[in-house]
Amino acid sequence: MEENQGGRSEVDHYARYVGEAGLPIRFDDLNTDALHRWGIDADTAARSLYVQRGGVIVSGVPAFVLLWSQMPRYRLLARFVGLPGIRQVASVAYDHVFAPVLYRRHRGRQARNQHIG
């Protein structure tokens, strides 16, 4: 399973947990040529969480559910968010509130880094 996303602190948290637990999950940096394997550009990758498993890419809440289901600490959360009704509400909240906020933060970090560099 592979994962790619623009929200660094959350991804870093998951990466630390996966490393400590020895789970077979790899995190690709959206700022590298790893995106060519994904078939998406860096801006698209920064707009949502993307998870790839078995050659299939999913994004948004379904990606969280897939990622969490592979992580023992998060399996109960994956089951809950995956429930009918909950999944739809979570998807609307993520797609229209959380993902846009995270994307704006990402763009702000990019702008600050370009201004400094």
N, C-alpha and C positions, 0 to 999 in steps of 0.2 A: 504494500500500500504506500502511496506517495501523497504528499500534501503540499499545497502551495497557497500562500496568502500574503496580503500586504500588511496586516496588523501585527507588527513585530512583537510586541510584548506578549500577546496571547500565544503566538506561534512559538516564541522562545519558551514560554511556560510549558506548552505541550512537548516541545523537543527535549527539555530537561527531564520531564516525567518519563517520556519514552526511553531516553537514554538510561536513566536510573533503573527502569523496570526491564530493560533489555528487550523491548518490543520490536518487531520487524517492521517499523514504520520509518520512512525516510522523508525528510523535509527538504524540498528544493527551494533555493533562494530565487525569488522572482527577478532579481537583478543579474542573473547569469544566463548563459546560453541554454540552461535547462529548460527554458520556456519553449524551445524548438521541439522538445519531446512532447510538450503539452499541446502545442498547436494554438497557443494564445499569446497575445503580446503582454508586456509588463503592465500596461495601464488596465487592461481587462483583468489580469490576475489580481491587481490591487483593489478591485471593486468588490470582491467576494472571496469566500473561502472555496478553494477547489481541492477535491480529493480524487485521486485516480486509483482504481483497483481493478485488476484484470483487464487493463486497457480501456476501461470505461471511466469517463470523467463526469463527476457530479459537482454541483456548486450550491452555495447557500445552505439552508437548514438541512437538506438531505445530505450534504457533505459533512456537516457537524455530526449528524446522527451516525453516519458511516464511520467517521473517525472515532467518535466516542465509543461506539460499539466494540471497537478493537482495543480499548484501553480499560482495564479492569476498574479503575477508580471512577470512570465515567459511564459504565454500562447501564446503571440504573437511570441516569439522566438521559441516555440515548433511548432507552425504552419509553420513558415518560414523554419526551419530546416527539418520539415517533408515533405516539398514539393519534388515532384519527381525531380531528378537531384541534388538538394541541399542536400538531404539526402544521396545520393550515394557519393558525393564529401566530405561531412562532415564525413561519415563513413570511407572513405579511409584516410583522414587526422587524424582522431582520432585513428584508428586502427594502423596506421603505423608511426605516429609522436607523437601525444600527449600522448596516453596511454603508449607507451614505455618510454617516458621521465618521466612521473609520476611514473611509476613502478621503474625506476632506482633511483629516489629520495627516494621512499619508502624503497628500499633495502639499500640505503646509510644511511637513518635514523636508520634502524634496525642494521646495522653494527656499527654505532656510539654508539647506545644504548647498544649493547652487549660489546663493548670495554669499555664503562664507567662503566657498571654494573658488 
